[in-house]
Amino acid sequence: MSARGGHQVLWLDAINARLDFAAYAARLHEFQPDWVVLETKTPLVKTHWTYIRELKQRTGVRVVFLGDHLFFRPEENLRESNPDYVLCSGDYDFVLHELMEFEAGRRAERPGGLYWREGDALRDSGAAAYYDLARAPQIDRELTQWQNYGEAYLHRPCAYILSGRGCGGKNPDVEAGDARLARRDVLGTSLPGRCTFCIWQYTCWGTRARMRPVQQVVDEIELLVNRYGVTEVFDDNESGPMWNKPWLREFVAEMERRGLPRKVEYSTNARADNIDEETALLCRRLNVRLLKIGVESGNNETLKILKKDETIEEIEEGVKRAKRHGLVVMLTTMVGYPWETAAQAQETFEAARRMMLYRTHFGDSLQASVIIPYPGTPLYQLAVRKGWFRLDPLDYDRFDQSEPVLQTGIDTTFWCRRMWGIMKHPLFLFKSLVTIRSWKDVQLAWTGFRSLQGHLHDYSRSDAGAHGDGGSREDGGTSA
């Protein structure tokens, strides 16, 4: 299995390549593909249904349709559109390769995770497999145009990696008899994450976690540094490698053996309760710059409903420990839970402010968004049972974060804007400015400022009607 599987491949990400639809269509027409693989998300799925029908009528091309939304109701996507296959597997790189082998007559059966139509009948190939990640080839960075990707909080040039697939979740000393022990990682080091709002964990990964071989991941980072001059990598594995201590220890040792911590910064997703003293020290040796940490809410009852498996006290302690070791943190929060009051939203604000103002270092940041329970998650099913939706739960177009989809007694525009506003607190700004250490930090500060202004504009008071729920606005005071 090579990176392109023996096929001619065109990577056509029009959004990140900044192509308008005409330019995108021209590129596709010029390439004349036999197959088009199209990834979708909930807010775009109806648009893609129409596009697939028109594309097939116009060109006769065959289409594989994939994306986390499609796990929800695979048959709906075959009924509303006419792709040749709907692919329901997180390991779609493996499945696509095996499907193409089948279509070329070099494989006897279709791989698992596929749906298709034969006349009026819906067919499927059985459950998707979870593949051995050691078999995955290195990403073809020229093909996938790595330079087009990078968020405002990363130093450039940057690149993304995945050290594994699936959220490793909590890494506790568990009691014998816990029903979830049967689903522990092969190394026996973690209970898989089960946050009820996490679409990928419940669709693509089946609430399990797998890590790639350490050598393979370090080879990838070394290639990014030596061939492409990358100075920061971001590990977008759902909870990073912090949940798996044996893997992390081996990874740090191999990175040090090759001298890579002196050449590249490593940033990653992480759970706060996995940041114990040893992990923080390993992060320092690895030259970790930033940890992206999900807070979600400052209210413990909300965290229980979300099955975060951690308390706000544990989250705050993990964040503060990371900051005591000189690590930068990026916190993500959400508002608009149907069971939360303004007082509980205030708890989230206060917790976020405490963490952001504690030992602030340049690069610390925060995100706030409205909770969106995507179809396929346990939170979506709970919202359907409880009657929490303020719109038709099948009205997918409206799951685009432009408005709450759940009933809420708070003004989500006000609270999102207030959360983002923590980064304009005078003490936060002062501490950030005095800890700038390099020209790269100055560039990042400018990029971050522009990004913050954009997000504040998204949640401007003039848009309150779009984001709010028709209720009265709370008098929340200033962001300080």
Buried (B, 14 or more C-beta within 10 A) or exposed (E): EEBEBEEEBEEBBBEEEEBEEEEBBEBBEEEEBEBBBBBBBBBBBBEBBEBBBEBBEEBEBBBBBBBBBBBBBBEBBBEBBBBBBBBBBBBBBBBBBBBBBBBEEEBEEBBBBBBBBEEEEBEBBEEBBBBEBEEBEEBBBEEBBBBEBBEBBBBBBBBBBBBBBBBBBBBEEBEEEEEBEEBBBEEEBBBBBBBBBBBBBBBBBBBBBBBBBBEBBBBBBBBBBEEBEBBBBBBBBBBBBBBBBEBBBBBBEBBBEBEBBEBBBBBBBBBBBBBBEEBBEBBBEBBBBBBBBBBBBBBBEBBEBBBBBBEBEBBBBBBBBBBEBBBBBBBBBBBBBBBBBBEBBBBBBEBBBBBBBBBBBBBBBBBBBBBBBBBBBBBBBBBBEEEBBBBEBEEBEBBEBBBBBBBBBBBBBBBBBBBBBBBEBEEBEEBBEEBBEEEBBEEBBEBBEEBBEEBBEBBEEEBBEEBBBEEEEBEBEEBE
